[in-house]
């Protein structure tokens, strides 16, 4: 299938943030992205190759038709960067230089929320390791020619005792959150019919889910340009340094500085991260956390 895009895109910049929540289920090869997913119609694998303003898509599996229909949104075709008109300053300059940076939309909330839960209070390396172990142990092989995996069925995760998550590097708290979320998978997926704001509000009512997790999920699954991951370890510093020259910031300061970009605060963060120097670093790196005692 040929896809006509509204403009040229940077594939990795556009799809990359969603890929952070898709370790083992999304791969890049040059200007090609592979994605495996459990669609409403069943497992499927998608291959999309981008060349300028055109893309070629191919899919395998029972959910191939769904994946093909979702491919344009994955490439940011439903995003509207032209609707963003930031005030003069750094963000405006970055936006004008990066109009080919679009916000991807995967269309699957549940498959975004599991890796987001696994990323709570641990290093990126630790969360990726746990997600890979989860996919390998309880997931299934994806259709198609690539060695990829499909997320476990929600009922499989819901039925696992919490201690079965321990060998995967997942302590009781996150294991229980995954189980509780899996029990509500159908209701969560139904949130795709509403707004990102309503989805985030619902998710924040679930045990173990807060604004950080909800923002990651709505940004990846729904393409929310305003999602702000309040509670992030790094982003307040990044925003404070870029917009105010302050090497350290907190959530309140970050939200103050992002106020002029309401409606596109998530986009502003992405622009800052892609084109502004990182804040000065000091202090030891966060050490990997053992689940012993948890």
C-alpha positions as CSV (number, residue, x, y, z in Angstrom):
1,X,0.0,0.0,0.0
2,X,1.3,3.5,-0.9
3,X,0.8,6.3,1.6
4,X,0.9,9.9,0.6
5,X,2.2,12.0,3.5
6,X,1.3,15.7,4.2
7,X,5.0,16.5,4.1
8,X,8.5,14.9,4.5
9,X,9.1,13.4,7.9
10,X,12.1,12.4,10.0
11,X,11.1,8.8,10.6
12,X,13.1,8.3,13.8
13,X,12.2,11.7,15.3
14,X,8.5,11.1,14.6
15,X,8.1,7.4,15.5
16,X,11.1,7.2,18.0
17,X,9.3,8.4,21.1
18,X,6.6,5.7,20.6
19,X,9.3,3.2,20.0
20,X,10.6,3.9,23.5
21,X,7.4,2.2,24.7
22,X,7.8,-0.6,22.2
23,X,11.0,-2.4,22.9
24,X,10.9,-5.7,21.1
25,X,7.8,-4.7,19.1
26,X,9.3,-1.9,17.0
27,X,12.5,-1.9,15.0
28,X,14.2,0.5,12.7
29,X,16.2,-0.3,9.5
30,X,17.3,2.9,7.8
31,X,14.2,4.6,6.5
32,X,12.0,1.6,7.4
33,X,10.2,0.8,10.7
34,X,8.8,-2.6,11.7
35,X,6.0,-2.8,14.2
36,X,4.3,-5.9,15.8
37,X,1.0,-5.5,17.6
38,X,-2.1,-7.3,18.9
39,X,-4.8,-5.4,17.0
40,X,-8.5,-5.7,17.6
41,X,-8.5,-8.3,14.8
42,X,-5.5,-10.3,16.0
43,X,-1.7,-10.3,15.9
44,X,0.0,-8.5,13.1
45,X,3.3,-7.1,11.9
46,X,3.7,-3.9,9.8
47,X,6.6,-2.8,7.6
48,X,6.7,0.9,6.5
49,X,9.4,2.4,4.3
50,X,9.5,6.2,3.9
51,X,10.9,8.1,1.0
52,X,10.2,11.8,1.1
53,X,6.5,12.4,1.2
54,X,5.6,8.8,0.2
55,X,5.6,5.6,2.2
56,X,5.1,2.0,1.2
57,X,3.4,-0.3,3.8
58,X,3.1,-4.1,4.0
59,X,1.6,-6.2,6.8
60,X,1.2,-9.8,7.9
61,X,-1.2,-11.6,10.2
62,X,-4.9,-11.6,11.2
63,X,-4.7,-7.9,12.0
64,X,-2.9,-6.9,8.8
65,X,-5.8,-4.8,7.5
66,X,-6.0,-2.9,10.9
67,X,-2.3,-2.2,10.8
68,X,-2.3,-0.9,7.3
69,X,-5.2,1.5,8.2
70,X,-3.2,2.7,11.2
71,X,0.0,3.2,9.3
72,X,-0.5,6.8,8.3
73,X,-1.2,7.8,11.9
74,X,2.0,6.0,13.0
75,X,3.9,8.2,10.6
76,X,2.3,11.4,12.0
77,X,-0.1,12.0,9.2
78,X,-2.9,12.9,11.7
79,X,-0.6,15.4,13.5
80,X,-0.9,19.1,12.8
81,X,2.4,20.8,13.5
82,X,1.3,23.8,11.4
83,X,-1.3,24.6,14.0
84,X,1.5,25.3,16.5
85,X,2.3,29.0,16.6
86,X,4.7,29.5,19.6
87,X,5.8,33.0,20.7
88,X,9.2,34.3,19.7
89,X,12.1,32.5,21.2
90,X,13.9,29.2,21.2
91,X,10.8,27.0,20.8
92,X,9.6,29.0,17.8
93,X,13.0,28.8,16.1
94,X,13.3,25.0,16.8
95,X,9.7,24.5,15.4
96,X,10.5,26.4,12.2
97,X,13.6,24.3,11.7
98,X,11.8,21.0,12.4
99,X,8.5,21.1,10.6
100,X,9.2,17.5,9.5
101,X,9.0,16.4,13.2
102,X,5.5,15.0,13.7
103,X,3.9,13.2,16.6
104,X,3.2,9.6,16.0
105,X,0.0,7.7,17.1
106,X,0.0,4.0,17.6
107,X,-3.7,3.6,18.3
108,X,-3.3,1.0,21.1
109,X,-3.5,2.2,24.6
110,X,-3.0,-1.0,26.5
111,X,0.2,-1.8,24.7
112,X,1.6,1.6,25.7
113,X,0.6,1.4,29.3
114,X,2.5,-1.9,30.2
115,X,6.0,-0.5,29.2
116,X,5.1,2.8,30.9
117,X,4.4,1.0,34.1
118,X,7.6,-0.9,33.8
119,X,9.4,2.4,33.5
120,X,8.2,3.7,36.9
121,X,11.1,4.5,39.3
122,X,13.7,2.4,37.5
123,X,16.5,3.1,35.0
124,X,15.8,2.9,31.3
125,X,18.1,-0.1,31.0
126,X,16.2,-1.9,33.8
127,X,12.8,-1.2,32.3
128,X,13.9,-2.4,28.8
129,X,15.3,-5.6,30.3
130,X,12.1,-6.4,32.2
131,X,9.9,-5.6,29.1
132,X,12.1,-7.9,26.9
133,X,11.8,-10.7,29.5
134,X,8.0,-10.2,29.7
135,X,7.7,-10.5,26.0
136,X,10.0,-13.5,25.7
137,X,8.4,-15.4,28.6
138,X,4.7,-14.6,28.3
139,X,4.3,-13.1,24.8
140,X,4.1,-14.8,21.5
141,X,5.9,-14.8,18.1
142,X,4.7,-12.1,15.7
143,X,3.6,-13.0,12.2
144,X,5.8,-12.1,9.3
145,X,9.5,-12.4,8.4
146,X,11.0,-10.6,11.4
147,X,12.0,-12.1,14.7
148,X,9.6,-10.0,16.8
149,X,7.2,-10.5,19.7
150,X,3.6,-9.7,20.5
151,X,2.5,-8.5,24.0
152,X,0.9,-11.1,26.2
153,X,-2.9,-11.2,26.2
154,X,-4.3,-9.0,29.0
155,X,-6.0,-12.1,30.6
156,X,-2.6,-13.8,30.8
157,X,-1.1,-10.9,32.7
158,X,-4.1,-10.6,34.9
159,X,-4.0,-14.2,35.9
160,X,-0.3,-14.3,36.8
161,X,0.5,-14.3,40.5
162,X,2.6,-11.3,41.4
163,X,5.6,-13.4,42.3
164,X,5.8,-14.8,38.7
165,X,6.9,-11.3,37.7
166,X,9.9,-11.4,40.0
167,X,12.2,-13.4,37.7
168,X,11.5,-10.7,35.1
169,X,12.9,-8.0,37.4
170,X,9.5,-6.7,38.3
171,X,8.7,-6.2,42.0
172,X,5.3,-6.6,43.7
173,X,4.1,-3.0,43.3
174,X,4.6,-2.8,39.5
175,X,3.4,-6.4,39.1
176,X,0.1,-5.6,40.9
177,X,-0.3,-2.5,38.8
178,X,0.1,-4.5,35.6
179,X,-2.4,-7.1,36.9
180,X,-5.0,-4.4,37.9
181,X,-4.5,-2.6,34.6
182,X,-4.8,-5.8,32.6
183,X,-8.2,-6.6,34.2
184,X,-9.4,-3.3,32.7
185,X,-7.8,-3.7,29.3
186,X,-11.0,-3.5,27.3
187,X,-12.2,-0.3,29.1
188,X,-8.7,1.2,28.6
189,X,-8.7,0.5,24.9
190,X,-12.1,2.0,24.6
191,X,-10.6,5.3,25.7
192,X,-9.3,5.7,22.2
193,X,-12.7,6.9,21.2
194,X,-12.5,9.9,23.5
195,X,-10.0,12.7,24.1
196,X,-6.4,12.4,25.5
197,X,-7.5,14.6,28.5
198,X,-10.4,12.2,29.4
199,X,-8.1,9.2,28.9
200,X,-5.4,10.6,31.2
201,X,-8.0,11.4,33.8
202,X,-9.3,7.9,33.8
203,X,-5.9,6.3,33.8
204,X,-4.9,8.4,36.9
205,X,-7.8,6.9,38.8
206,X,-6.3,3.4,38.4
207,X,-4.1,2.0,41.2
208,X,-0.4,2.7,40.6
209,X,-1.0,5.1,37.7
210,X,-0.1,8.8,37.9
211,X,0.4,11.7,35.6
212,X,3.8,10.6,34.4
213,X,2.6,7.2,33.2
214,X,-0.7,8.7,31.8
215,X,1.2,11.3,29.8
216,X,3.6,8.7,28.2
217,X,0.6,6.6,27.2
218,X,-1.6,9.3,25.7
219,X,1.4,10.8,23.8
220,X,2.3,7.4,22.3
221,X,-1.1,5.9,21.7
222,X,-3.2,9.0,21.0
223,X,-0.6,11.3,19.5
224,X,-1.3,13.9,22.3
225,X,0.7,17.0,21.5
226,X,0.1,18.5,24.9
227,X,1.1,15.5,27.1
228,X,3.5,16.6,29.9
229,X,5.1,13.8,32.0
230,X,4.9,15.4,35.4
231,X,7.2,13.6,37.7
232,X,10.0,12.9,35.2
233,X,13.5,12.7,36.5
234,X,15.1,14.7,33.7
235,X,12.6,16.8,31.8
236,X,12.1,19.6,34.4
237,X,15.9,20.3,34.3
238,X,15.9,20.1,30.5
239,X,13.0,22.6,30.1
240,X,14.3,25.0,32.8
241,X,17.8,25.1,31.3
242,X,16.5,25.6,27.7
243,X,13.9,28.3,28.5
244,X,15.3,30.0,31.6
245,X,19.0,29.2,31.8
246,X,18.4,27.4,35.1
247,X,20.4,24.2,35.4
248,X,17.8,22.6,37.8
249,X,14.0,22.8,37.8
250,X,11.0,21.1,39.3
251,X,7.6,20.2,38.0
252,X,6.1,23.5,39.0
253,X,8.8,25.5,37.3
254,X,8.5,23.3,34.2
255,X,4.8,23.9,34.0
256,X,5.2,27.6,34.4
257,X,7.7,27.8,31.6
258,X,5.6,25.6,29.3
259,X,2.4,27.7,29.9
260,X,2.8,29.8,26.7
261,X,2.7,26.5,24.7
262,X,-0.6,25.2,26.1
263,X,-2.1,22.7,23.7
264,X,1.3,21.8,22.4
265,X,3.4,21.5,25.6
266,X,4.5,17.9,24.7
267,X,5.6,19.1,21.3
268,X,7.6,21.9,22.8
269,X,9.3,19.4,25.1
270,X,10.2,17.2,22.1
271,X,11.6,20.2,20.2
272,X,13.7,21.3,23.1
273,X,15.0,17.7,23.6
274,X,15.9,17.4,19.9
275,X,17.6,20.8,19.4
276,X,18.7,22.3,22.7
277,X,21.8,21.6,24.7
278,X,21.3,19.4,27.8
279,X,21.6,21.0,31.2
280,X,24.9,20.6,33.2
281,X,25.2,17.3,34.9
282,X,26.6,16.5,38.3
283,X,26.2,13.8,40.9
284,X,26.2,10.1,40.4
285,X,24.1,8.3,37.9
286,X,21.0,6.5,39.2
287,X,21.9,2.9,40.1
288,X,19.9,-0.1,38.9
289,X,17.4,-1.1,41.6
290,X,17.2,-4.6,43.0
291,X,13.7,-5.9,43.6
292,X,14.9,-7.9,46.6
293,X,12.7,-6.7,49.5
294,X,10.0,-5.4,47.3
